[in-house]
């Protein structure tokens, strides 16, 4: 019964509400910022490597890695496979569109998080949507609601998906008993995950800072190899993507399984633009100007969808293995790569998914812990934090044993609820972010390394850092 209800709710949300909200907001922010995601892409690449301006904060690069650790995960492998198997090759086009428009939304929400970030007792910074909701709209109840949904989405929904896909990738191997594999993988994964999260957020940023670049590079090399060895299929793949994206009869014949819905669902799940997750990492960075972190988080959307998701999509579609609904998730990925690289390919994909998903688990928990901190209005008591972390460990263990459709639909619905709260809020609060961008651009044109002051944009709300 739960599976049927959550599946119906997911289809309804993405058929009628979120498709309009996501695309509409993306167009609004693109126009309002005068195409920031295209004009300032080179600038984003430049600022990401700048040293932190505050020794007690994390650097722009570390904030990028924490947000990318959450974005780059199972959605980039199993999620793309699911979209192609259910929605067809055309789903790739809609993923690209959501990423290109959504990167403007990501810029605005992360710039706002920097403007309204809070100062901790040790001098470091923290913040996110719940904080700018309370600071500007003066509605703490809405901030609490967002924090609760954020915790449910990342600690429960997304981490169940990550855990499930790891266990699903091990079902292929004969040395595991298929009936016991999910529980065995779940227990081992939960233990490793628990060791990491009990080390705190600084350990999280250190772990992700090492793993994310390594796993991303290795995965891209393998994907490129598969595509190059099937280079003759690339023109046909492009044709299939654009033909499938605008196949009107297929779209309206079964919208729940269409390229549009699958592209939007899996695109949003993968890059999280506008959902309100990345601002929690963005607020922790020590930068001289809020726009710098807005550009860095905008760049993260490109890394996730335009780079890594596209690599997965072309690797799968160029493999010669046709996507079928019954192969959705890891089975299609393993079959496609094994066809090109033999046994090594299957093992490599399993290891890659484990690393992708594991860093996702850590990045997701970082966001959930920020949500708990907001609800408590301070650093949570040690006992409460220990219980919270144990609950997160239990979710990881249980998620490995759950059903395919239930974990994906649950995550999609919870993620959709976050977007329903955050996107209208950042539309209402977009003026300071746009003014901040103009201030940044003006200082750059004057040859300065931009430094932000609240008075530069006549910001009336008092801030912890910029007055």
N, C-alpha and C positions, 0 to 999 in steps of 0.2 A: 504494500500500500504506500509506504514512504517513497519507494522508487518511482511509482506512478505519479504521485503528487509532485515530487521534486522535478521530475522530467517534464511534466505539463507546465509547471511554473517557469522553468528554464526556457522552454520554447516560447511561452507567452511574453516573457520579459524581453527576449532578443528579437521577437517578431514585430512587436508594436512600440516599445518604449525606447530601449537602448540603441537601436539602429538610428533613430531620429536624434536622440540626445548626443551620442558619440560623434556622429558625422556633423551634426549642427554645431556643436561646441567646437569641434576641430576647425570648421570653416570660420566661425566667429573669431577664434583666437588667432588664426592665420591672418585674417584681414586686419584685426585690431593691432597685431604686432608687426604688420607689414612684412609678412612672410619670414619671420625670424628663423624658422627651421631651415631655410635655404640660404638666406643672406648671412647668417652668423655661424654656419656649420664649421667653416675654417677657424673662426675665433674660438669655438668650443674645443676644437682639437688643441689649440694653443694653451688655453687656460687650465686644461685638465692636469697638466704636469707642473703647474705652479706650486711652489712650496706653501704650506699653510701659514696664514698670517697670525695665528694664535697657537702657541705651543701646547695649550691645554685642549685644543680641539683636534679633530681628525682632518687630514688633508682632503682636497677635492678628489684626488685619485682614490683614496680609501673610501670616501663616500660613494664614488662611482662604482667601486668594486662591491660594496655592500648592496647597493641597489641593483647592480647587474647580477649579483649572486642570486637575488630573488627573481629577477626578470629572466635571466638565462638559466633554464632548468628543463624540467620534463616537458614543458610547453614547446620547447625548441626541437624536441625529438619526437616523443610520443604524441604531443599535441598536433604537430604538423602531419604526422601519419594519420591521426584520427580525422583531421580536416580533409585530407586527400581521399581517404577511404569512404567517408560519408558524403562530403560535398563535391568531390571531384577536383580536377586540376585548377578550375576557376577560383577555388577558395584562396589560392595564392594571391590573386589580384586584389581581393578585398582585404587581405592581411596587409598588403603594401599600402593600400589607401588609408586604412585605419592607423598605420604607423606614421605615414607622412602628415596626416592631419593631427593625429594624437600627439606628435612630438611638440606641437605648439601648445597643447594643453599641458604637457609635461613641463614645458618651460615656465608657464604661468604658475602652476601649483608649487613648483620648487622654489621659484623666486619669492613667492608669498611666504613660504616656510622660512626662508632666510630672513626676510624683513621682520617677521614677527616671532623669531626664535627666542627662547628663554635662556637665561644664564643659570647654570647649576652652581651648587655651593663650592665646587672645586674650580670654578671658572670656565668649565666647558659649556657647550651649548646643546640644546635639544629643542624639539618642536615638531610641527606637522599640522595637518588639517584641523585636528581637535583644538589646537592652540590658536590658530588664526580665526577659527569659528568663534571661540570664546572672546578673544581680544577685540575683534572688530564688530561682530554681530551681537556680542554680549549675551549669548545663549549657551550657557554651560551645559544645559540638558542635551542640546543638540551635539555638543562636543563629546559628551559621555556616550550618546547613542552611536556616534561615529566610531569611538574607541572600542565599544563593545562589538560592533559589526567587524571592525578591523581585526580584532582578536579572533573572532569566529572564522573569518575568512582565511587568515594566514596561519594561525596555529592549528586550526581544525581543517577547513576545506582544502587549502593549498597543500598543507603538509600530508594530508591523507592521499592526495593525488600523487605527490612525489614518492611517498612510501609504497603505494600500490604499484606504480610503474617500475620501481626497482625490483620488487618481488616478481612482477610479471615478466621481467626480462630474464629471470633465472629459471622459468618454467621450461625453457627450451633444452636444458641440459639434463642428460640421462642420469647423472650421478646424484641428482636430487629427486626425492620422492615427490611427485607432483602435488599430492594432497597435503604434504607437510611443508613444502617449500615456502608458502606465504608466511606461516607462523615463524619458521626458522629464520628467514630473512628479516622479518619484522623485529624479532628479539635482538638479533645482532646489530641491526641498524639503530634500534632504540638505545642500546648500550653506548655505541660510539657517539651518537647524537647527544646523549646525556652528558658524556664526558666533556664535550665541547661547550655546551650551553651553560654548564655550571662554572665555566671559566670566565663568563662575563662578556660584555660587548667589545672590549679591547682585543680579547683573544679572537672574537668573531672577525673583526676587521683584519687581523693578522692572517688568519686562516684563508679568508676569501681573497685577500690581496695576493696570495701565492697561488691558490688553486685556480681561480677564474681565468687568468691569462694563459696558464699552461694548458688547461683542458680546452679552452677555446681555440688556441692555436693548433693543437693536435687534431681536434675534430675538424677544423677547417681544411687542414692538409688532406685528410682522408676523403672528405666530401669532394674536394677539388680533384683528387685522383680519380674518383668514381666518375665524375662528370667528364673529365678529359679523356678517359678511356671509352666513353660513349658519346664523344663530341658530335657525332653525326646525328644524334637524337635531339640535340638542343633546339634546332629550329622547330621541330614538331612539338616539343615541350612548350615553347613560347606560344605556338599556335593553339595548343590545347588549353593553356591558361586563359588566354583572351577570349577564345570561343566559349569556354565553360563559364567565364565570369558574366557573360551577357546572353546566356542561353535562357531566354524568357520563359519558354515552355517548361523547362526543367525547374526553374526557380518557382514559378507559381503552381507547378504540379505537385510539389511537396516541399513547402518553404522550410520546414523543420530540418530537412536534410539537404538544403540548397547550398550552393557555393557561397552566397551572401551571408547566410546565418553562420555557417561553419567558419568562414573567413573572419567574421567579426568576433565570434566567440573565442576562437583560438588565437586570433590576433590580440585581442584585449587580454586574454589569459597570459599570453607570452610577454607583451611589452608593458602592460599595466598602466598605460598613459591615461591620466585623468582619474584613475581609481583612488588616488590619495595615499599610496604606499611609499613611493620614492621620496616625497617631501619629508618623511620621518628621518631618512638618511641624510637628505640635503641639509636639513637644519643643524646637523651635527658637525658640518664642515666649517673650518675657520678660513673665511675668504674676506677680501677687502671690500667686495661689492656683491650684493645678492644676485645680480644677473650672472655672475660667474658660475654659481652653482645651478642656476636655471639652465644655462647653456650646457653644463656638464650632464645634467639629467636628461636634457633633450638628446644629447649624443648617445646616451645609454639606450634610448629607443631605437636609434639607427643600428647600433651594435647588435641589439637583440633581434629585431625583425628583418631589417633590410640586409643585414650581413648573415647572421647565424640561421635564422628561419629560412631565408632564401637558399642558403647552402644545403640545408636538410631537404627542402622541397625539390631542388634540382637533382640532388643525389638520389632521391627516391624515384622521381619521374624519369631520370636518365638510366636507371638500373635495368630497365626492360621488364621488371616485375610489375604487373598491373595491380593497382590498388582495388581491394574488394572490402565491402563493409565488414565481413567476418574477420578480416585481418587487422582491423583498426587498433592502433596503439603499437606496442613493441613488436608483435609478430611480423607486421609488414616491414618495419625498419630492419629487423634482423634478417629477414628473407631477402630483402633487396641488397643489403651490404654483403651478405654471404654469397650471393650470386656473382658479385664482382671480385671479392677478396677471399672467398672460401671460409674455412673455419676461423681464420684470424679475424675476418671482418665481423663475424658474429660476436666473438669474444671482445674485440675492441669496442663495439657498440655497447655491450653490457657494461664494460668498465667506464666508458664515456658517460653513459646514462647515470651510473652510480655517482660519479663525481659531480655531474651537472645537478642531479637531484639532491645530493648531500649538501652542496653549497646553497641550494634553494631552501632546504630545511633550516639551515642556520640563518640565512638572510630573512626568511619569513618569521622566525622566532624573534629576531631583533626587532621587527616591526610590532609584533604582538606585545613584547615587553615594553615598548614605548607607549602602547595603548593602555597597559596596566598602570604605568607610571602616571599617565594623565588622570585616570579614574581615581587613583589614590591622592592626586594633587601633590605628590612628593615621591621620593624614592620609596618603593614598597618595603614593608617590614621584611626581615630576613625569612621569617617563617612563611609568610604569604608568598614570597618570591620562590622559596623552595617548593611549596605545594604547586605553584603555577608551573614551574619547570618540570616537576614530576608528571603533571597532567599532560604537558606537551610531549614528554617521552612516551606516555601511554598512548596518545593519539597516533604517534608514529608507528608504534607496534600494531595497533588495531587496524590502521589504514592499510597495511600490507595484506590483510586478510579479506578486504571488502570487495564488493562487486564493481566491475568496470563502469557501468552507467551511473551507479549511485555516487561514486566518488567524483566523477567529472561533473555531473549535474549539480551536486551540492556545492562544489567550488564555483561553478558558473553563477548560480543564484546568489550566493554570498558576495561574490565579486561585483555582481550587478547592483546589489543593494548599496555597496560602498560608492559606486559610481553615481547612483541616484542621489546620494547625499552630497558628495564632493563636487560634482560638476556644476550644479546650480550655484553652489557657494562660490566657486572660483570665478564664475561668470559675474556674480554680484561684486566680487572683490577685485576684479581684474584691473581696475584703474591704477592702483599703486604699482602693480607689476609692469604695466605699460609705461608709466612715468619713469619707473626705475630703469627700464630699457633705454628710454630717451636720454636719461642722465648718463648712463654708461656710454652710449654712442657719442654723446657730446664730448665727454672726457677723452675718449679714444681719439676722436678727431683732433683734439688739442694736443695729442701726443703724450697724454698722461697714462699712468697705470691707475685705472679708476678706483677711487675710494668713496664709499657711500656715506652720506650724512642724511638723516631724516629730513632736515630742513631743505635739502636740495630739491625735494619734490613736495614741500609744504605738507608733510605727513603730520596729521593732527594727533594720531594715536601714539602714545609714548611707547618706546621700545626698550628692550634691555641692552641692546648693543649699539644702536645707530644714532643716539642723541648726542 
